Amino acid sequence: MAAPIKKCVVCFKIISDRSYRSLSSDTSKEQYRDVFKLLGIPDLNGFACNVCCNKLNRIQKLTIDLKTKVISIKEEREKLISTVRGMIGVQTLEKENNPVSTPKGTKRPFNVIKLTPTPKSKVKKGLFASPSAEKVVKPLNCHAVLKSKTVQSDDKSTQTKDRSEEFDVKVVVKYNGVERLKIIKEEHEKAALKSLLNNASPRAVLRNFSLCENYKREMLDIVKSVIQDEIKQLSKNDCEIFKGNGSNNEKLINFDMKHTSQQLQLKAPYLYQIFSSAILLQEKKNLPQMLSSIAVLLYGRSQTTNRLQYILGLTLQKCGLNREGINIIHDLGMSVSSSSLHKKTKQLVKQQESQLHSLMTSYVEEVENKQRTGDENPTEVEMDTDGVHKKQQPIEILGDNLDITINPSKMSMQRQKKSFHWFLVLVKEKQLTSEESNVPFEQPLNFLALNALNWIPSSEQLKSLLCSFKFHVASVLLHYVPYLQSHITSFPKYIEHMYMDQVKKKSVFLNCDLIDASENSSEGMIEILQRIHELAVPHVRNNPNKDVLEKVVFGGDVLTNERAFSAQEAMQNRNLAFPCYLLYVPSKP
């Protein structure tokens, strides 16, 4: 048998929830009696849904809160009224405003009219009896009463002071001997001048002025004018903090957040402080978000301040964002337009090609041209545009595998896991060559014919070894002993040697090529070595033997070196069109 259908007596909707309330019970009638009176309806009998019960409970709670607040407000008002009525000035004014009542005279007896033949007296009598001089009440003198009361009471702590007489401010200003006087009446101005008199901080003085809305508005206008001046300075052509549309692309490549933050703090200190306080820079350490927000604001004012917009646009373009997405980001002020990105990409490609040519291609061509012209005219020296021969630095080749795996969200026959394998090649300029080291060349010795005394180190070698041991021991102690860590800044980080200035320079390296081959197989590694041989190894062109003119060092991690060494061994067993000693690969230990 189906359960009976319940309807809400308030909204007449069918109750589908399991929880509801019955309004027919005595508890509900007692609870909602005041609510029903406010609604102007009699007691309800039946059921109510959850929504209607919540509304009834809310009305009941608000009614109780209203009564409680009214009672508390009335009590506070009565306390204030009693306090103000107890003050001397209010009592005096109350006595002045109340009319003075005259004293009542003696009660005259009721005269019964006697029916006598005596004639009526001709003397007129007043309706009211005139009071005597002794009984007349004179009005009080308020000032005399106040004076007598102040003279009688010597304890000033029990008296109530008038706020208008407690603190008055009078300002006297002299202009070329002429005095001008003004009485300050505004409370915020009085408080500010009092703070100045008490040598308070400027923050306290300005806080008192900010209590007035007019002063607060003027302070805001002053801050806005200062911020606008700083933004104008950042938008000028001579300011290079956020400029990125020039032909110099090094600023885009070598962008540093900390250095930009320091420059911004010097150029626009107030703008920096406002944004850092708004974003809680000291607590959350979110410097990129702050600089990005400032860059968006500056880009909205002047589109020449677009360095971060170029960086973000190039990054999104590299990640695969299409033209429509870049235009949407451009409208938000977070990126430059797609046409600007296309032009910038062309500039970066040309710059990369010129750098590769100056670093790698020029070196290979120089060695090959030297070998080609050496037989014809050995005394001829190649000159550059300035008339000075500039010798190219030797290079080294670095490489490592680049693997990407794409896992589909749902595997199927058509959608399988995909794996891509490339090999990234980098070219690096040698920092120190054998010619620059000035190491004298010595003929190799025959170890079997050496005397046993030659194996004993000399006194200079022992002294150098002891100095190196002392340096390493001191470095360990400074790192682990807390008492000595305060002196770590004054201790040298490295053992000094004659090539320190040359070795500590930053290495110059560039991305050379991305080869579509995997180093996991021997065929792939051989293909990689062949591609590197064509790019970076100087050899005789248009020669079937392809004689190598100068070897180039190739290396990477341990696994890459082992695979390259194995590929060279495999090439020795094959009949190739060019020699197998293309590169110099470090052998296995």
C-alpha positions in Angstrom: 0.0 0.0 0.0 1.4 3.4 -1.0 2.3 5.9 1.8 0.0 8.9 2.2 1.2 12.1 0.5 2.0 14.9 2.8 1.6 18.6 1.8 3.1 21.6 3.4 0.4 23.8 5.0 2.5 26.9 4.3 3.6 26.6 0.7 1.2 23.8 -0.4 4.0 21.8 -1.9 4.4 18.0 -1.7 6.9 17.1 1.0 9.4 14.7 -0.6 12.1 14.9 2.1 12.2 12.5 4.9 12.6 15.2 7.5 9.7 17.6 8.2 8.0 19.0 11.2 4.5 18.7 12.6 2.8 22.0 13.5 -0.1 20.3 15.3 2.0 19.4 18.4 1.8 21.5 21.6 5.6 22.2 21.4 5.3 23.7 17.9 2.2 25.8 18.8 4.0 27.2 21.9 7.2 27.9 19.9 5.5 29.6 16.9 2.7 31.4 18.7 4.4 34.8 18.4 5.3 34.1 14.8 1.7 33.3 13.9 0.6 36.6 15.6 3.1 38.5 13.5 1.8 36.8 10.3 -1.8 37.5 11.4 -3.0 33.9 11.0 -4.4 31.4 13.5 -2.5 28.3 14.7 -1.6 26.0 11.8 -2.3 22.3 12.0 -0.5 19.9 9.7 3.0 19.5 8.4 5.7 21.9 7.2 8.6 21.3 4.9 12.2 22.0 5.8 12.3 25.3 3.8 9.2 26.7 5.5 10.4 25.6 9.0 13.7 27.3 8.5 11.9 30.5 7.5 9.7 30.3 10.6 12.7 29.7 12.8 14.5 32.7 11.3 11.5 35.0 12.0 11.5 33.8 15.6 15.2 34.4 16.0 15.0 37.9 14.5 12.1 38.8 16.8 14.1 37.7 19.9 17.2 39.6 18.6 15.1 42.7 18.0 13.8 42.7 21.6 17.2 42.2 23.0 18.7 45.0 21.0 15.9 47.4 21.9 16.3 46.7 25.6 20.1 47.2 25.4 19.7 50.4 23.5 17.1 51.8 25.9 19.4 51.0 28.9 22.3 52.7 27.3 20.2 55.8 26.5 18.9 56.0 30.1 22.4 55.8 31.4 23.5 58.7 29.2 20.5 60.8 30.0 21.1 60.3 33.8 24.7 61.2 33.3 24.0 64.4 31.3 21.2 65.5 33.7 23.7 65.3 36.6 25.9 67.9 35.1 25.9 71.4 36.5 25.1 73.3 33.3 22.1 71.1 32.5 20.7 71.4 36.0 21.0 75.2 35.8 19.3 75.5 32.4 16.6 73.2 33.7 15.9 75.5 36.6 15.9 78.6 34.3 13.4 77.0 31.9 11.0 75.8 34.5 8.4 78.5 35.7 8.7 79.7 39.3 5.6 78.8 41.3 4.2 81.3 43.7 3.5 80.1 47.3 -0.1 79.4 48.1 -1.9 81.6 50.6 -3.9 80.6 53.6 -7.0 78.9 52.9 -9.9 81.2 53.3 -13.1 80.0 54.9 -16.0 79.5 52.7 -18.4 82.4 53.4 -22.0 81.4 53.3 -24.2 84.1 51.9 -26.4 85.3 54.5 -29.8 86.5 53.7 -29.7 89.8 55.5 -31.1 93.2 54.8 -27.7 94.7 55.1 -26.7 96.5 51.9 -23.8 95.4 49.8 -20.5 97.1 50.4 -19.2 99.5 47.7 -15.4 98.6 48.3 -14.0 96.4 45.5 -12.0 93.5 46.5 -9.6 91.7 44.3 -10.2 88.2 43.0 -6.8 87.0 44.3 -5.0 88.1 47.4 -1.7 90.0 46.8 1.3 88.2 48.3 3.4 89.9 50.9 7.0 91.0 50.4 8.4 88.4 52.6 6.8 85.6 50.6 7.9 86.7 47.1 10.4 84.3 45.6 13.2 86.0 43.5 14.7 84.3 40.4 18.1 82.6 40.9 21.3 84.1 39.4 23.0 81.2 37.5 26.5 82.7 37.4 26.3 83.4 41.1 25.2 79.8 41.8 28.0 78.4 39.6 30.6 80.7 41.3 29.4 79.8 44.8 29.5 76.1 43.9 33.0 76.2 42.4 34.3 78.2 45.4 32.8 75.8 47.9 34.2 72.6 46.3 38.0 72.4 46.1 38.3 68.9 44.7 38.4 69.3 40.9 38.6 65.6 40.2 34.9 65.3 41.1 33.8 68.1 38.8 32.7 67.7 35.2 34.6 69.9 32.8 33.2 71.5 29.7 34.8 70.0 26.6 34.9 73.3 24.8 37.0 74.9 27.6 39.3 71.9 28.0 41.4 72.3 24.9 41.4 75.5 22.7 43.9 76.1 19.9 44.9 79.6 18.9 47.4 79.9 16.0 49.5 83.1 15.7 51.5 83.5 12.4 53.9 86.3 11.6 54.4 87.5 8.1 57.2 90.2 7.8 56.4 91.5 11.3 52.6 91.4 10.8 50.8 89.0 13.1 47.8 87.0 12.0 45.7 85.1 14.5 43.2 82.3 14.0 41.3 80.1 16.4 41.0 76.5 15.3 37.6 75.0 15.9 37.6 71.8 14.0 38.3 68.7 16.2 40.6 67.0 13.7 42.7 70.1 13.2 42.9 70.6 16.9 44.1 67.0 17.4 46.7 67.4 14.6 48.1 70.6 16.1 48.2 68.9 19.5 50.2 66.0 18.0 52.6 68.5 16.5 52.9 70.3 19.9 53.7 66.9 21.6 56.4 66.1 18.9 54.3 63.1 17.7 55.3 61.2 14.6 54.2 62.4 11.1 52.0 59.3 10.9 50.0 60.4 14.0 49.6 63.9 12.6 48.3 62.7 9.2 46.0 60.2 10.9 44.3 63.0 12.7 43.9 65.0 9.4 42.6 61.9 7.7 39.6 61.9 10.0 38.1 64.6 7.8 36.9 63.5 4.4 38.2 66.6 2.6 41.8 66.1 3.9 41.6 62.4 3.1 40.6 63.2 -0.5 43.4 65.7 -0.9 45.9 63.2 0.5 44.7 60.6 -2.1 45.2 63.2 -4.9 48.7 63.9 -3.8 49.6 60.1 -3.8 48.0 59.8 -7.3 50.1 62.7 -8.7 53.3 61.1 -7.3 52.4 57.7 -8.8 51.6 59.3 -12.1 55.0 61.1 -12.2 56.7 57.8 -11.5 54.8 56.0 -14.3 55.7 58.8 -16.7 59.4 58.3 -15.8 59.0 54.5 -16.5 57.3 55.2 -19.8 60.1 57.5 -21.2 62.5 56.3 -23.9 65.6 56.6 -21.7 64.1 54.1 -19.1 65.0 50.5 -20.1 63.4 48.6 -17.3 60.4 47.2 -19.2 61.4 48.2 -22.8 61.5 45.2 -25.1 60.8 46.4 -28.7 64.4 47.2 -29.7 66.7 45.3 -31.9 68.8 44.2 -28.9 67.3 40.8 -28.0 69.8 40.0 -25.2 67.5 41.8 -22.7 64.7 39.4 -23.5 66.9 36.3 -23.3 68.8 37.4 -20.1 65.8 38.8 -18.2 66.3 38.7 -14.4 63.4 39.3 -12.0 65.6 40.4 -9.1 67.6 42.9 -11.1 64.4 44.3 -12.6 62.9 44.6 -9.1 66.0 46.5 -7.8 65.8 48.9 -10.8 62.1 49.5 -10.3 62.6 50.2 -6.6 65.1 52.9 -7.5 63.1 54.5 -10.3 59.6 54.2 -8.8 59.9 53.6 -5.0 56.3 54.6 -4.1 54.7 52.5 -6.9 56.9 49.6 -5.7 55.8 50.0 -2.1 52.1 50.2 -3.0 52.2 47.0 -5.0 54.5 45.1 -2.6 52.1 45.9 0.3 49.0 45.0 -1.7 50.4 41.7 -2.8 52.2 40.9 0.6 55.6 40.6 -1.0 57.5 40.1 2.2 55.3 37.2 3.4 54.4 35.3 0.2 57.6 36.0 -1.8 55.5 36.4 -5.1 57.8 38.7 -7.0 56.9 37.4 -10.5 53.2 38.1 -9.9 53.9 41.6 -8.7 56.2 42.5 -11.7 53.6 41.0 -14.1 50.8 43.1 -12.7 53.0 46.3 -13.0 54.0 45.3 -16.5 50.3 44.9 -17.5 49.5 48.4 -16.1 52.4 50.0 -17.9 51.6 48.2 -21.1 48.1 49.7 -21.0 49.6 53.2 -20.7 52.4 52.8 -23.2 52.9 49.8 -25.5 56.6 50.4 -25.7 57.0 48.9 -22.2 56.5 45.4 -23.5 59.4 43.3 -22.4 57.5 40.9 -20.2 54.7 40.8 -22.8 57.3 39.6 -25.4 58.6 37.0 -23.0 55.2 35.7 -22.1 54.0 35.7 -25.8 57.1 33.8 -27.0 56.6 31.3 -24.2 52.9 30.7 -25.1 53.7 30.5 -28.8 56.4 27.9 -28.0 53.9 25.9 -25.9 51.5 25.7 -28.9 49.0 28.6 -28.3 47.4 29.5 -31.6 46.9 33.0 -33.1 43.4 33.5 -31.7 44.6 32.7 -28.1 47.5 35.1 -28.4 45.2 37.9 -29.6 42.9 37.3 -26.6 45.9 37.5 -24.3 47.0 40.6 -26.1 43.6 42.3 -25.5 44.1 41.6 -21.8 47.5 43.3 -21.9 49.5 40.2 -21.0 51.2 39.7 -24.4 52.0 41.5 -27.6 50.1 40.8 -30.8 50.7 37.8 -33.0 52.3 39.9 -35.8 54.8 41.4 -33.3 55.6 37.9 -32.1 56.2 36.7 -35.7 58.6 39.6 -36.4 60.4 38.9 -33.1 60.7 35.2 -33.9 62.4 36.1 -37.2 64.9 38.4 -35.4 65.7 35.7 -32.9 66.3 33.1 -35.6 68.6 35.5 -37.5 70.5 36.2 -34.2 70.8 32.5 -33.5 72.2 31.8 -37.0 74.7 34.7 -36.7 75.9 33.4 -33.3 76.3 29.9 -34.6 78.2 31.2 -37.6 80.5 33.3 -35.5 81.1 30.4 -33.0 81.1 27.2 -35.0 80.9 27.8 -38.7 83.6 30.4 -38.8 86.0 28.1 -36.9 85.3 25.2 -39.3 85.7 27.4 -42.3 88.9 28.9 -41.0 90.5 25.5 -40.4 89.4 24.3 -43.9 90.5 27.5 -45.6 93.9 27.4 -43.8 94.4 23.8 -45.1 93.3 24.7 -48.6 95.5 27.8 -48.9 98.4 26.4 -47.0 99.9 24.6 -50.0 99.4 27.5 -52.4 100.7 30.5 -50.3 101.9 29.5 -46.8 102.9 33.1 -45.8 99.5 34.6 -46.6 97.6 35.6 -43.4 93.9 36.1 -43.3 92.8 39.6 -42.3 89.4 40.7 -41.0 87.6 44.0 -41.7 89.8 45.9 -39.2 93.0 44.7 -40.7 93.8 42.6 -37.7 93.9 38.8 -37.8 91.3 37.3 -35.5 91.8 33.7 -34.7 88.7 31.6 -33.9 88.5 29.8 -30.7 88.3 25.9 -30.8 85.0 24.4 -30.0 83.6 21.4 -28.2 80.3 19.5 -28.8 78.0 18.4 -26.1 74.8 16.3 -26.4 72.2 14.4 -24.7 69.0 12.6 -25.5 65.6 14.3 -25.4 62.8 11.8 -24.9 59.0 12.7 -24.7 56.3 10.2 -24.0 52.6 11.0 -24.6 50.1 8.9 -22.7 46.4 9.1 -23.9 43.7 9.5 -21.3 41.9 6.4 -22.7 43.9 3.6 -24.4 42.4 2.1 -27.6 43.6 0.5 -30.8 43.9 3.9 -32.5 45.1 5.8 -29.5 48.3 4.2 -28.1 51.2 5.4 -26.1 53.6 7.4 -28.3 57.3 7.9 -27.6 59.5 10.5 -29.4 63.3 10.4 -29.2 65.6 13.2 -30.3 69.2 14.2 -29.6 70.0 17.8 -28.6 73.4 19.1 -29.8 75.1 22.0 -28.2 78.3 23.8 -29.3 80.6 25.2 -26.6 83.6 27.5 -26.9 86.8 26.3 -25.2 87.8 28.6 -22.4 91.4 27.6 -22.2 93.5 26.2 -25.1 96.9 24.7 -25.1 98.4 27.8 -26.8 97.0 30.1 -24.1 98.2 27.9 -21.2 101.8 28.4 -22.2 102.7 24.9 -21.0 106.1 23.8 -22.4 105.8 20.7 -24.6 108.0 17.9 -23.4 108.7 14.7 -25.2 107.1 11.6 -23.6 109.4 9.7 -21.4 110.1 6.0 -21.3 108.7 4.9 -17.9 110.6 1.7 -18.0 113.9 3.6 -18.2 113.2 6.1 -15.4 115.1 6.0 -12.2 113.2 5.2 -9.0 114.2 8.6 -7.5 112.1 10.3 -10.1 109.0 8.9 -8.6 109.7 10.6 -5.2 108.0 14.1 -5.1 110.2 17.1 -4.6 110.0 19.5 -1.6 108.0 22.1 -3.7 105.5 19.5 -4.7 105.1 18.4 -1.1 104.6 22.0 0.0 101.9 22.5 -2.6 100.2 19.3 -1.5 100.2 20.3 2.1 98.7 23.8 1.3 95.9 22.1 -0.7 95.2 19.8 2.2 95.0 22.7 4.6 92.6 24.5 2.3 90.3 21.5 2.1 90.4 20.9 5.8 89.6 24.6 6.5 86.7 24.6 4.0 85.2 21.6 5.8 85.5 23.2 9.2 84.0 26.5 8.1 81.1 24.6 6.6 80.2 22.4 9.6 81.4 24.2 12.7 78.9 26.9 13.7 81.5 29.0 15.6 83.5 29.4 12.4 80.7 30.1 10.0 80.8 33.9 10.6 84.3 33.9 8.8 83.1 32.0 5.7 82.8 35.2 3.7 86.4 36.2 4.2 87.7 32.7 3.2 88.5 32.1 -0.5 86.2 29.6 -2.3 88.8 28.1 -4.6 92.5 27.3 -4.7 94.1 30.1 -6.7 96.1 29.2 -9.8 97.5 31.0 -12.9 94.4 30.3 -15.0 91.8 31.5 -12.5 90.7 34.6 -14.6 90.3 32.5 -17.7 88.4 29.6 -16.2 86.0 31.6 -14.1 84.4 33.3 -17.2 81.0 32.2 -18.2 80.9 29.5 -20.8 79.7 30.5 -24.3 77.4 27.8 -25.6 74.5 27.6 -28.2 71.9 25.1 -29.3 73.3 23.7 -32.5 70.8 21.2 -33.8 68.0 18.8 -32.8 68.7 15.5 -34.5 65.8 13.2 -35.2 67.6 10.0 -34.0 67.8 8.1 -30.7 71.1 7.2 -29.0 69.5 4.0 -27.6 70.4 2.1 -30.8 73.8 1.8 -32.6 72.3 3.0 -35.9 70.9 6.1 -34.2 74.2 6.9 -32.5 76.1 6.4 -35.8 73.6 8.8 -37.5 74.2 11.3 -34.7 77.9 11.2 -35.1 77.6 11.6 -38.9 75.5 14.7 -38.5 77.9 16.2 -36.0 80.8 15.4 -38.3 79.1 17.4 -41.1 78.3 20.4 -38.9 81.3 20.9 -36.5 84.3 18.8 -37.7 86.7 20.5 -40.1 87.4 18.1 -43.0 88.2 18.2 -46.7 85.0 18.9 -48.6 84.1 17.3 -51.9 86.6 14.5 -51.2 85.4 10.8 -51.1 87.9 10.1 -48.3 86.8 13.2 -46.3 90.1 13.5 -44.4 89.7 15.1 -41.0 91.7 18.3 -40.6 91.2 18.7 -36.9 89.5 16.6 -34.3 86.6 18.0 -32.1 85.8 16.7 -28.7 82.4 15.3 -28.3 80.9 14.3 -24.9 77.9 14.2 -22.6 76.9 12.1 -19.6 78.5 8.7 -18.9 75.9 6.8 -20.8 76.2 9.0 -23.9 80.0 8.7 -23.9 79.8 4.9 -23.7 77.3 4.7 -26.5 79.4 7.0 -28.7 82.5 4.9 -28.0 80.6 1.7 -28.9 79.4 3.4 -32.1 83.0 4.2 -33.0 84.0 0.6 -32.5 81.1 -0.5 -34.6 82.1 1.9 -37.4 85.6 0.4 -37.5 84.1 -2.9 -38.6 82.1 -1.3 -41.5 83.3 -0.1 -44.9 82.4 3.6 -44.7 82.9 6.3 -47.2 84.8 8.4 -44.6 87.1 7.5 -41.7 85.7 6.3 -38.4 87.7 8.7 -36.3 85.4 11.7 -36.9 85.4 12.9 -33.3 87.5 12.5 -30.2 85.3 10.7 -27.7 86.7 10.0 -24.2 87.3 6.3 -23.9 85.9 4.1 -21.2 87.7 4.2 -17.9 
